[in-house]
Amino acid sequence: MMARLLRGALIAAAFSTLAACAGLGGGRDAPLRPPVVTDPAPIVSGTMRPYQIRGRWYRPAEQPDYDEVGMASWYGAQHNGRPTSTGERFDMNALTAAHKTLPLPGLVEVTNRANGRRVILRINDRGPFVEGRIIDLSRAAAEELDLLSQGVGEVRVRYVGRAPRAGAR
């Protein structure tokens, strides 16, 4: 009798867990609910000018429909505490990222294509300047997306919009 009750409780718990997971985010391709930004940070002066790295030109621009699939990498301790392109201090334990052309600071939704994990990140730096990579993640962002051990992985990046003033370091 006790074993039957325990088995029933475990089955009920499993179904309630599945139901809760099914309701999160509305499915693998549905966007996360971005934060409502009522006081957007101004675009950092100078970060929207064209610039050249290793002979290649980059032209930052407002890109409201930005939605790209490509490879992500992450960076951590070697840059921790150093200034980012926005002037904020890089914190490898914050949910931040670097992008070559989106406005700074901005928000992006990043999805790990292998497992469907998603997170909203604050873009506060430029990069990555490695061929074939579209975004560099902080250590915390890589951990959230389960990319920490691999170092790189295929992601989908969607521009959400301007970042709030809060969050700058």
C-alpha positions as CSV (number, residue, x, y, z in Angstrom):
1,M,0.0,0.0,0.0
2,M,2.8,2.4,1.0
3,A,4.8,1.6,-2.2
4,R,1.7,2.3,-4.3
5,L,1.1,5.7,-2.7
6,L,4.8,6.6,-3.1
7,R,4.7,5.6,-6.7
8,G,1.6,7.7,-7.3
9,A,3.1,10.7,-5.6
10,L,6.3,10.4,-7.8
11,I,4.2,10.1,-11.0
12,A,2.1,13.2,-9.9
13,A,5.3,15.1,-9.2
14,A,6.8,14.2,-12.5
15,F,3.7,15.3,-14.4
16,S,3.5,18.6,-12.5
17,T,7.1,19.2,-13.3
18,L,6.6,18.6,-17.0
19,A,3.5,20.8,-17.0
20,A,5.5,23.6,-15.4
21,C,8.3,23.3,-17.9
22,A,5.9,23.3,-20.8
23,G,4.5,26.6,-19.7
24,L,7.9,28.4,-19.5
25,G,8.7,30.7,-22.4
26,G,6.0,29.3,-24.7
27,G,8.2,26.8,-26.5
28,R,11.7,26.5,-27.9
29,D,11.4,29.3,-30.5
30,A,9.1,31.7,-28.6
31,P,11.0,34.7,-27.4
32,L,11.6,35.2,-23.6
33,R,9.6,38.0,-22.1
34,P,12.2,40.8,-22.2
35,P,12.4,43.3,-19.3
36,V,10.3,46.4,-19.8
37,V,12.9,49.2,-20.3
38,T,11.4,52.5,-19.1
39,D,14.7,54.4,-18.7
40,P,17.0,53.2,-21.5
41,A,20.7,53.9,-21.2
42,P,21.9,56.2,-23.9
43,I,24.0,54.7,-26.6
44,V,27.6,55.1,-25.5
45,S,29.3,57.9,-27.4
46,G,31.7,56.6,-30.1
47,T,30.5,53.0,-30.1
48,M,28.4,53.5,-33.2
49,R,31.3,54.7,-35.4
50,P,32.7,52.3,-38.0
51,Y,35.9,50.7,-36.8
52,Q,38.6,48.3,-38.2
53,I,40.0,45.3,-36.5
54,R,42.7,43.1,-38.3
55,G,41.9,44.8,-41.6
56,R,38.1,44.2,-41.4
57,W,35.6,47.0,-41.1
58,Y,32.6,46.8,-38.8
59,R,29.7,49.3,-39.0
60,P,27.6,49.4,-35.8
61,A,23.9,50.2,-36.4
62,E,20.5,50.0,-34.7
63,Q,19.2,46.7,-36.0
64,P,15.7,46.1,-34.6
65,D,15.2,42.9,-36.6
66,Y,18.6,41.4,-35.9
67,D,18.2,37.6,-35.6
68,E,21.2,35.5,-36.4
69,V,22.4,31.9,-35.9
70,G,26.1,31.3,-35.4
71,M,28.9,30.3,-33.0
72,A,29.3,31.8,-29.6
73,S,32.4,31.7,-27.4
74,W,32.9,32.9,-23.9
75,Y,35.5,35.0,-22.0
76,G,36.3,35.2,-18.3
77,A,39.1,35.7,-15.9
78,Q,41.6,37.2,-18.3
79,H,39.3,40.2,-18.9
80,N,37.6,40.3,-15.5
81,G,37.6,43.8,-14.0
82,R,38.9,45.5,-17.3
83,P,36.8,48.2,-18.9
84,T,34.4,47.2,-21.7
85,S,33.6,49.3,-24.7
86,T,30.8,51.0,-22.7
87,G,33.2,51.9,-19.9
88,E,31.6,49.4,-17.6
89,R,33.9,47.0,-15.8
90,F,33.7,43.5,-17.2
91,D,32.2,41.2,-14.6
92,M,32.6,37.5,-15.7
93,N,29.8,36.6,-13.2
94,A,27.3,39.0,-14.8
95,L,24.9,38.1,-17.6
96,T,26.7,40.2,-20.3
97,A,28.1,39.7,-23.8
98,A,30.1,41.3,-26.6
99,H,28.9,41.9,-30.1
100,K,30.5,43.5,-33.1
101,T,27.8,45.8,-34.4
102,L,24.7,46.1,-32.1
103,P,24.2,49.3,-30.1
104,L,25.9,49.5,-26.8
105,P,24.5,49.0,-24.3
106,G,21.8,46.7,-25.6
107,L,19.8,43.6,-24.8
108,V,19.9,40.3,-26.7
109,E,18.1,37.0,-26.3
110,V,20.6,34.1,-26.8
111,T,19.5,30.5,-27.3
112,N,21.7,27.5,-27.2
113,R,20.6,25.6,-30.3
114,A,21.7,22.2,-28.8
115,N,19.6,22.3,-25.7
116,G,17.1,25.2,-26.1
117,R,18.3,27.1,-23.0
118,R,17.8,30.8,-23.4
119,V,18.9,33.9,-21.6
120,I,18.6,37.7,-22.0
121,L,22.0,39.4,-21.9
122,R,23.3,42.9,-21.7
123,I,25.7,43.8,-24.5
124,N,28.4,46.1,-23.1
125,D,31.5,45.3,-25.2
126,R,32.7,44.8,-28.8
127,G,33.8,41.4,-30.1
128,P,34.3,38.6,-30.8
129,F,37.0,39.2,-33.4
130,V,37.5,35.5,-34.2
131,E,36.3,34.3,-37.6
132,G,33.0,32.5,-37.6
133,R,31.8,33.8,-34.1
134,I,28.9,36.1,-33.7
135,I,28.9,36.7,-29.9
136,D,31.2,36.4,-26.9
137,L,29.5,35.5,-23.6
138,S,30.5,36.2,-20.1
139,R,31.4,33.2,-18.0
140,A,28.0,33.4,-16.2
141,A,26.1,33.6,-19.6
142,A,28.0,30.6,-20.9
143,E,27.1,28.7,-17.7
144,E,23.4,29.6,-18.0
145,L,23.4,28.4,-21.6
146,D,25.4,25.2,-20.7
147,L,28.3,26.2,-23.0
148,L,31.0,26.5,-20.3
149,S,32.7,23.2,-20.7
150,Q,32.6,23.2,-24.6
151,G,33.9,26.8,-24.8
152,V,31.9,27.3,-28.0
153,G,28.5,26.4,-29.3
154,E,25.9,27.2,-31.9
155,V,23.4,29.9,-30.7
156,R,20.6,32.1,-32.0
157,V,21.0,35.8,-31.1
158,R,17.9,38.1,-31.3
159,Y,18.2,41.8,-30.6
160,V,15.7,42.8,-27.9
161,G,16.4,46.5,-27.7
162,R,18.1,49.2,-25.6
163,A,19.4,48.2,-22.2
164,P,18.2,49.9,-19.1
165,R,20.5,52.4,-17.2
166,A,20.5,50.1,-14.2
167,G,23.1,47.3,-14.6
168,A,26.0,49.5,-15.6
169,R,29.2,49.0,-13.5
